[in-house]
Amino acid sequence: MGRLHNHVQLLDTLCKWFEYSGESQACAEALGIHRNSLRYRLEKIGELTGCDPYKTDDLLRLYLGAQMITRHD
């Protein structure tokens, strides 16, 4: 998760992903981007963290990591 700390746009995307419970259309609209752009960002998050934002176990890790980062900033 530390690698994500320096990528504000990706961290914001991840937080919106949680806020909208993985609803891609609603999340993309809230971010003001196309769903394909959202998918690209989620793939990038997966590459940087080693966690797949589409898998439940990895989502928990991502959620906890994002909470730690946003609470310390």
C-alpha positions, 0 to 999 in steps of 0.5 A: 500500500505504501506505493499507492501513497504517492499516487493521489489520483489512484488513492482517490479512485480506490476510496471512491471504489469503496464509497460506491461499493464497487459499482463501476458506473456510479464510481466513474461518474463520481470521479468524472471519468469513463468506466474504461478509465476507471478499469485502467486505474483499478488495474494500475492499483493492482499492479502497484499493490499486488492486490486485485481490487475485484477480489474480496480478500484483496479488497479488505487489504486495500480498504484497510491500507487506504484507511491507514493512509488517509487517516495519517495524511 
